[in-house]
Amino acid sequence: MNRRLNIDIPENNTFLLPRDILTAADHLIGMKFGMGTLDDMNHLKNKHQTNPLTQIVHGRKLSSLGPGELTGRTASFRIRDIHPSHYGRICPIDTSEGINVGLIGSLAIHARIGRWGSIESPFYEISERSKRIRMLSLSPSRDEYYMVATGNFLALN
């Protein structure tokens, strides 16, 4: 905390001086108006450290919020809705509650971030001619060139 707020308070000190409170307030005001460095202190407060799986889930979170981006109050229902390109990439169930519903989500279980930063989803390519099945990871711009069908992947084995 000392490093973030650029103050020098000993770890065992329980009393703050007015100067320390003003420094912290100045830093927070700067963050609000985009003048300071953005440091997500709230993210650390909400992260559970007792279960290692929750740390993995936090690492797979996606957000449409941020400086210069959407806010929970200005986002319309159209932005919060599920788009067809989200299929297999963004989990439609795991989203935050309240004002940020649909704006904060998670990657789908098998989704991954591709080489160019887009979210890729795994698909099976089934060829009738060669009688082979292979796994493809497709970005939203590439999957429009394939015919995608729903089905049970266990039936392919």
C-alpha positions as CSV (number, residue, x, y, z in Angstrom):
1,M,0.0,0.0,0.0
2,N,2.9,2.4,0.7
3,R,4.3,1.9,-2.7
4,R,0.9,2.4,-4.4
5,L,0.1,5.6,-2.6
6,N,3.7,6.9,-2.6
7,I,3.7,7.3,1.2
8,D,6.0,5.9,3.9
9,I,4.0,4.4,6.8
10,P,5.6,1.6,8.9
11,E,3.8,-1.7,8.8
12,N,3.1,-1.8,12.6
13,N,1.7,1.8,12.7
14,T,-2.0,1.8,13.4
15,F,-2.5,5.6,13.4
16,L,-2.6,7.7,10.2
17,L,-1.7,11.4,10.0
18,P,-3.9,13.8,8.1
19,R,-1.1,14.0,5.5
20,D,-1.4,10.3,4.9
21,I,-5.2,10.5,4.4
22,L,-4.9,13.4,2.0
23,T,-2.3,11.5,0.0
24,A,-4.6,8.5,-0.3
25,A,-7.5,10.7,-1.3
26,D,-5.4,12.5,-3.9
27,H,-4.4,9.2,-5.4
28,L,-8.0,8.0,-5.6
29,I,-9.2,11.2,-7.1
30,G,-6.5,10.9,-9.7
31,M,-7.6,7.4,-10.5
32,K,-11.2,8.4,-10.9
33,F,-10.4,11.1,-13.5
34,G,-7.8,9.1,-15.3
35,M,-4.8,11.1,-14.1
36,G,-3.2,8.4,-11.9
37,T,-2.1,4.9,-12.6
38,L,-5.0,2.5,-12.5
39,D,-4.5,0.0,-9.7
40,D,-7.3,-2.4,-9.1
41,M,-7.3,-2.5,-5.3
42,N,-10.9,-3.8,-5.2
43,H,-10.0,-6.8,-7.3
44,L,-7.5,-7.9,-4.6
45,K,-10.2,-7.5,-1.9
46,N,-12.6,-9.7,-3.7
47,K,-10.2,-12.5,-4.5
48,H,-10.5,-15.5,-2.3
49,Q,-7.1,-16.9,-1.4
50,T,-8.3,-20.0,0.5
51,N,-9.3,-22.0,-2.6
52,P,-6.8,-22.2,-5.5
53,L,-9.6,-22.8,-8.0
54,T,-11.0,-19.3,-7.3
55,Q,-7.7,-17.8,-8.3
56,I,-7.9,-19.6,-11.6
57,V,-11.5,-18.4,-12.2
58,H,-10.4,-14.8,-11.4
59,G,-7.7,-15.2,-14.0
60,R,-10.3,-16.1,-16.7
61,K,-12.6,-13.2,-16.1
62,L,-13.5,-10.8,-19.0
63,S,-14.7,-7.3,-18.5
64,S,-16.2,-4.7,-20.8
65,L,-15.7,-2.1,-18.1
66,G,-12.8,0.3,-17.6
67,P,-11.5,3.8,-18.2
68,G,-12.9,5.1,-21.5
69,E,-15.1,2.0,-21.8
70,L,-18.6,1.2,-20.8
71,T,-20.0,1.7,-17.3
72,G,-22.7,-0.3,-15.6
73,R,-25.1,2.6,-15.8
74,T,-24.6,3.5,-19.5
75,A,-24.6,0.0,-21.0
76,S,-27.8,-1.0,-22.8
77,F,-29.5,-4.4,-22.9
78,R,-28.2,-4.9,-26.4
79,I,-24.6,-4.8,-25.2
80,R,-25.3,-7.1,-22.3
81,D,-27.1,-9.8,-24.5
82,I,-25.4,-12.9,-25.7
83,H,-24.1,-12.6,-29.3
84,P,-23.8,-15.7,-31.6
85,S,-20.1,-15.2,-31.8
86,H,-19.9,-15.8,-28.1
87,Y,-20.8,-19.5,-28.6
88,G,-18.0,-21.7,-27.1
89,R,-16.0,-18.6,-26.1
90,I,-17.8,-16.8,-23.3
91,C,-19.8,-18.6,-20.7
92,P,-23.4,-17.4,-20.8
93,I,-24.1,-18.5,-17.2
94,D,-21.1,-17.1,-15.3
95,T,-21.7,-13.4,-15.1
96,S,-21.8,-11.0,-12.2
97,E,-25.1,-9.9,-10.6
98,G,-26.5,-6.5,-10.2
99,I,-25.5,-3.5,-12.3
100,N,-22.7,-5.3,-14.0
101,V,-24.7,-8.2,-15.3
102,G,-23.6,-9.1,-18.8
103,L,-20.6,-6.8,-18.7
104,I,-18.3,-9.1,-16.6
105,G,-18.1,-12.7,-17.6
106,S,-15.8,-15.7,-17.9
107,L,-14.1,-17.6,-20.7
108,A,-15.8,-20.8,-21.6
109,I,-14.2,-24.0,-20.3
110,H,-12.4,-24.9,-23.5
111,A,-11.9,-21.4,-24.8
112,R,-8.4,-20.0,-25.1
113,I,-6.7,-16.7,-26.1
114,G,-5.2,-17.0,-29.6
115,R,-2.0,-15.8,-31.0
116,W,-3.5,-12.4,-32.1
117,G,-5.5,-11.9,-28.8
118,S,-8.8,-13.1,-30.0
119,I,-10.8,-15.7,-28.1
120,E,-10.7,-19.1,-29.9
121,S,-13.2,-21.9,-29.4
122,P,-12.5,-25.6,-30.2
123,F,-14.5,-27.3,-32.9
124,Y,-14.3,-30.7,-34.6
125,E,-13.7,-30.7,-38.3
126,I,-15.4,-33.8,-39.8
127,S,-14.5,-34.6,-43.4
128,E,-16.7,-36.9,-45.4
129,R,-14.1,-37.6,-48.0
130,S,-11.1,-38.3,-45.9
131,K,-13.1,-40.0,-43.0
132,R,-11.0,-38.2,-40.4
133,I,-11.8,-36.0,-37.5
134,R,-9.5,-33.3,-36.3
135,M,-9.7,-30.5,-33.7
136,L,-9.7,-26.9,-34.8
137,S,-9.5,-23.7,-32.7
138,L,-11.4,-21.0,-34.5
139,S,-11.6,-17.3,-33.8
140,P,-15.0,-15.5,-34.5
141,S,-13.7,-14.3,-37.8
142,R,-12.8,-17.8,-39.1
143,D,-15.8,-19.8,-37.9
144,E,-18.1,-18.2,-40.4
145,Y,-16.4,-20.2,-43.2
146,Y,-17.4,-23.5,-41.6
147,M,-20.8,-25.2,-41.3
148,V,-21.2,-25.7,-37.5
149,A,-23.6,-28.2,-36.2
150,T,-24.6,-29.0,-32.7
151,G,-24.2,-32.5,-31.4
152,N,-22.9,-34.8,-28.8
153,F,-19.1,-35.1,-29.1
154,L,-19.2,-38.4,-27.2
155,A,-21.1,-39.9,-30.2
156,L,-18.1,-39.2,-32.4
157,N,-15.9,-41.7,-30.6
